Amino acid sequence: MDNVKFVEGLRAAWRREIASAKTYRELARRARSTQQREVLTRLAEAEERHAQTWAMRLHELGSAPPEFHESFVERARRWVLVQSGTENALRQIEAAEERDTDTYAQLSAVAAEEHDRAAARATEREERAHGKVLGEMAQPQARLDMIFKKEKWHVRGGGWIGQAIYGMNDGLGSVFGVVAGVAGATNASASFVIVSGIAAVIANALSMGAGAYLATKSEREVYEAELAREREEIEMNPEQEREEMALFYELKGFTPAEARQLAARLAERPEQMLKTLAAEELGLSAETFPDPWREGLSAGVFTAIGAFIPIVPFFFVSGFPAVVASFVVSTLAYFVVGAAKVLVTGRGWFRSGLEMLLVGLGVGILTYLIGTLFQVK
C-alpha cells in the first residue's frame, strides 16, 4: 500500500474531525434543550477523540499534524450554518457524516497495517452511528406520525437567514424585470431606469419587510394558540401525551422503561410537561421563537440590497452598455443567491445557482423584449 496516501488521508481526517467538533460545540451552545445540548456535546467529544487518535498515529509515522487554521470563508460558513437553525444544520451535518463514512472506508483501503485498517473501520462505524443520531434529532416527526395524525395544527418557524436569502432573491427578481422592461421601453434612458428602479426597490423592501413581520407575528400567535391546545390535550388525554413524551426520550437514547419513568415524572408537573412537549413537537420555545422585528428587518434590508443591484450600472453609464452591464451583474447575483439557497434547502450549490441564473436571465430578456414593444419613439 502507498504510505504517503495513508498519511495524507490521516491528516485530512484529523482536520475534518477538529472542524466537526467545533461545529458541534457551536450548535450545543445554541441548543434549545438540555438533552440536545448534551447529545451535541458528546458528539463533539467523540470527534475530538478521533482527532487525538489520528494525531498520535501521525506522530508515530513521523508526520505530525499541522496547526489547525481556518480561513475566513470556513469560519463564515460555520457561522452561517449555525445561524440557519439547528434542524437545518443537523440535516447538513448528517449528510457530511455520511460522506465521512465513505472517506474512512477509503482510508481503510489504503492502510498498510491491520491495526490502522481496524481503527479506520471502527471510526467509520462510529460516524455512521453519529449520522443516525443526527437524523433522529433533526427528524423526530417521522417516528411520531401515528400519534400526531390527529394534531394537524403543529407548525414550524423559520430563521432570519432564510428570510434574508429569499428576500434578496425576491428583490433581485422583481426589480431586474422592472429595469429590463423600462430600459427596453425608453432606449435605456438612465434617468427613467433609475427613478423607476428606486421606486421598485422601496416598494419591494417595504412590502417584504412588512410581510415577514406580519407572518412571523402571526406564527407567534398561532404558536400561543397551539400551547393552549396542547394544554387542553394534556388535561383531556394525559395518557397519550405521556406516550408522546416517552417516545421523545426514547429517540434520545433512553430505554423504554427509563423513558416512561421520565415521562411519568414530568406528568406530575403539567406546566413543565407542556413546555417540554411544545419544544419537542413544535421545535420552538417562547425563548427561541423568531423575533418579528428581526425577521421583518432582515427581509426588508436584503430585499433592498438584491433589488438595488440591477440599477447600479445606470448610475455610471447609459444606453445599451448599461443594459449589458445590468444583465451581467444581475445574472451573477442570481447565481450567488441561488447558490446561497443551499443553506436552507440542502441542494447542490452549483446546480441551484445555475438554475437561478438561467431563470433570471430569461426574465430579463423577456421583459426587455416586452418593453421594446412599448418603446417611446
Backbone hydrogen bonds, N-H to C=O, Kabsch-Sander energy under -0.5 kcal/mol:
donor,donor_aa,acceptor,acceptor_aa,energy
3,N,1,M,-0.8
6,F,2,D,-1.5
7,V,3,N,-2.4
8,E,4,V,-2.5
9,G,5,K,-2.5
10,L,6,F,-2.4
11,R,7,V,-2.5
12,A,8,E,-2.2
13,A,9,G,-2.5
14,W,10,L,-2.9
15,R,11,R,-2.0
16,R,12,A,-2.3
17,E,13,A,-2.4
18,I,14,W,-2.0
19,A,15,R,-2.4
20,S,16,R,-2.8
21,A,17,E,-2.4
22,K,18,I,-1.9
23,T,19,A,-1.9
24,Y,20,S,-2.7
25,R,21,A,-2.3
26,E,22,K,-2.1
27,L,23,T,-2.5
28,A,24,Y,-2.5
29,R,25,R,-1.8
30,R,26,E,-0.9
30,R,27,L,-0.5
31,A,27,L,-0.6
31,A,28,A,-0.9
37,R,33,S,-2.2
38,E,34,T,-2.4
39,V,35,Q,-2.3
40,L,36,Q,-2.5
41,T,37,R,-2.2
42,R,38,E,-2.3
43,L,39,V,-2.1
44,A,40,L,-2.2
45,E,41,T,-2.4
46,A,42,R,-2.1
47,E,43,L,-2.3
48,E,44,A,-2.3
49,R,45,E,-2.0
50,H,46,A,-2.2
51,A,47,E,-2.4
52,Q,48,E,-2.3
53,T,49,R,-2.1
54,W,50,H,-2.4
55,A,51,A,-2.5
56,M,52,Q,-2.3
57,R,53,T,-2.0
58,L,54,W,-2.4
59,H,55,A,-2.0
60,E,56,M,-2.0
61,L,57,R,-1.7
62,G,59,H,-1.4
63,S,58,L,-3.2
69,H,67,E,-0.7
75,R,71,S,-2.2
76,A,72,F,-2.7
77,R,73,V,-2.6
78,R,74,E,-2.0
79,W,75,R,-2.3
80,V,76,A,-2.7
81,L,77,R,-2.4
82,V,78,R,-2.6
83,Q,79,W,-2.6
84,S,80,V,-1.6
85,G,82,V,-1.3
89,A,85,G,-2.6
90,L,86,T,-2.9
91,R,87,E,-2.1
92,Q,88,N,-2.0
93,I,89,A,-2.6
94,E,90,L,-2.5
95,A,91,R,-1.7
96,A,92,Q,-1.7
97,E,93,I,-2.7
98,E,94,E,-1.9
99,R,95,A,-1.8
100,D,96,A,-2.1
101,T,97,E,-1.6
102,D,98,E,-1.2
103,T,99,R,-2.0
104,Y,100,D,-2.6
105,A,101,T,-1.5
106,Q,102,D,-2.0
107,L,103,T,-2.2
108,S,104,Y,-2.3
109,A,105,A,-1.5
110,V,106,Q,-1.2
111,A,107,L,-0.7
111,A,108,S,-0.6
117,R,113,E,-2.0
118,A,114,E,-2.7
119,A,115,H,-1.9
120,A,116,D,-2.4
121,R,117,R,-2.4
122,A,118,A,-2.4
123,T,119,A,-2.2
124,E,120,A,-2.3
125,R,121,R,-2.3
126,E,122,A,-2.0
127,E,123,T,-2.8
128,R,124,E,-2.1
129,A,125,R,-2.0
130,H,126,E,-2.3
131,G,127,E,-2.1
132,K,128,R,-1.6
133,V,129,A,-2.2
134,L,130,H,-2.7
135,G,131,G,-2.3
136,E,132,K,-2.2
137,M,133,V,-2.2
138,A,134,L,-2.6
139,Q,135,G,-2.3
142,A,139,Q,-0.8
143,R,140,P,-0.8
144,L,141,Q,-1.5
145,D,142,A,-0.7
147,I,144,L,-0.6
148,F,144,L,-2.5
149,K,145,D,-0.9
150,K,147,I,-0.6
151,E,148,F,-2.2
154,H,151,E,-0.9
163,Q,159,G,-1.7
164,A,160,W,-2.5
165,I,161,I,-2.5
166,Y,162,G,-2.7
167,G,163,Q,-2.2
168,M,164,A,-2.4
169,N,165,I,-2.1
170,D,166,Y,-2.4
171,G,167,G,-2.7
172,L,168,M,-2.6
173,G,169,N,-2.4
174,S,170,D,-2.5
175,V,171,G,-2.1
176,F,172,L,-2.0
177,G,173,G,-1.6
178,V,174,S,-1.7
179,V,175,V,-3.2
180,A,176,F,-2.7
181,G,177,G,-2.5
182,V,178,V,-2.9
183,A,179,V,-2.6
184,G,180,A,-2.2
185,A,181,G,-1.8
186,T,182,V,-1.7
188,A,183,A,-2.8
193,V,189,S,-2.4
194,I,190,A,-2.8
195,V,191,S,-2.3
196,S,192,F,-2.5
197,G,193,V,-2.7
198,I,194,I,-2.9
199,A,195,V,-2.1
200,A,196,S,-2.1
201,V,197,G,-2.4
202,I,198,I,-2.5
203,A,199,A,-2.3
204,N,200,A,-2.6
205,A,201,V,-2.7
206,L,202,I,-2.5
207,S,203,A,-2.3
208,M,204,N,-3.0
209,G,205,A,-2.6
210,A,206,L,-2.6
211,G,207,S,-2.5
212,A,208,M,-2.8
213,Y,209,G,-2.4
214,L,210,A,-2.8
215,A,211,G,-2.5
216,T,212,A,-2.4
217,K,213,Y,-2.4
218,S,214,L,-2.4
219,E,215,A,-2.3
220,R,216,T,-2.3
221,E,217,K,-2.1
222,V,218,S,-2.6
223,Y,219,E,-2.9
224,E,220,R,-2.5
225,A,221,E,-2.0
226,E,222,V,-2.5
227,L,223,Y,-2.1
228,A,224,E,-1.6
229,R,225,A,-2.0
230,E,226,E,-3.2
231,R,227,L,-2.5
232,E,228,A,-1.8
233,E,229,R,-2.4
234,I,230,E,-2.3
235,E,231,R,-1.9
236,M,232,E,-2.6
237,N,233,E,-3.2
241,E,237,N,-1.7
242,R,238,P,-2.2
243,E,239,E,-1.9
244,E,240,Q,-2.3
245,M,241,E,-2.2
246,A,242,R,-2.5
247,L,243,E,-2.1
248,F,244,E,-1.9
249,Y,245,M,-1.9
250,E,246,A,-2.0
251,L,247,L,-2.1
252,K,248,F,-0.8
253,G,250,E,-1.9
254,F,249,Y,-2.0
259,A,255,T,-3.0
260,R,256,P,-2.4
261,Q,257,A,-2.0
262,L,258,E,-2.6
263,A,259,A,-2.5
264,A,260,R,-2.3
265,R,261,Q,-2.1
266,L,262,L,-2.3
267,A,263,A,-2.2
268,E,264,A,-0.8
268,E,265,R,-0.7
269,R,266,L,-2.2
272,Q,269,R,-0.5
273,M,269,R,-2.2
274,L,270,P,-2.4
275,K,271,E,-2.1
276,T,272,Q,-2.3
277,L,273,M,-2.9
278,A,274,L,-2.4
279,A,275,K,-2.3
280,E,276,T,-2.3
281,E,277,L,-3.2
282,L,278,A,-2.1
283,G,279,A,-0.9
284,L,278,A,-0.8
289,F,285,S,-1.1
295,E,291,D,-2.5
296,G,292,P,-2.7
297,L,293,W,-2.6
298,S,294,R,-2.6
299,A,295,E,-2.4
300,G,296,G,-2.6
301,V,297,L,-2.8
302,F,298,S,-2.2
303,T,299,A,-1.8
304,A,300,G,-2.1
305,I,301,V,-2.2
306,G,302,F,-2.5
307,A,303,T,-2.8
308,F,304,A,-1.8
309,I,305,I,-1.0
311,I,308,F,-1.0
312,V,308,F,-1.2
312,V,309,I,-0.7
314,F,311,I,-1.6
315,F,312,V,-1.9
316,F,313,P,-1.5
317,V,313,P,-2.3
319,G,188,A,-2.1
322,A,319,G,-0.7
323,V,319,G,-1.4
324,V,320,F,-2.4
325,A,321,P,-2.5
326,S,322,A,-2.6
327,F,323,V,-2.3
328,V,324,V,-2.4
329,V,325,A,-2.6
330,S,326,S,-2.2
331,T,327,F,-2.4
332,L,328,V,-2.1
333,A,329,V,-2.0
334,Y,330,S,-2.4
335,F,331,T,-2.0
336,V,332,L,-2.2
337,V,333,A,-2.8
338,G,334,Y,-2.8
339,A,335,F,-2.6
340,A,336,V,-2.3
341,K,337,V,-1.2
342,V,339,A,-1.4
343,L,340,A,-2.0
344,V,341,K,-1.7
345,T,341,K,-2.0
346,G,342,V,-1.8
352,S,348,G,-2.1
353,G,349,W,-2.6
354,L,350,F,-2.9
355,E,351,R,-2.4
356,M,352,S,-2.0
357,L,353,G,-2.4
358,L,354,L,-2.4
359,V,355,E,-2.2
360,G,356,M,-2.9
361,L,357,L,-2.6
362,G,358,L,-2.3
363,V,359,V,-2.4
364,G,360,G,-2.6
365,I,361,L,-2.5
366,L,362,G,-2.4
367,T,363,V,-2.5
368,Y,364,G,-2.1
369,L,365,I,-2.4
370,I,366,L,-2.3
371,G,367,T,-2.4
372,T,368,Y,-1.9
373,L,369,L,-0.9
373,L,370,I,-0.8
374,F,370,I,-0.5
374,F,371,G,-1.4
375,Q,372,T,-1.3
376,V,185,A,-2.7
377,K,375,Q,-0.5
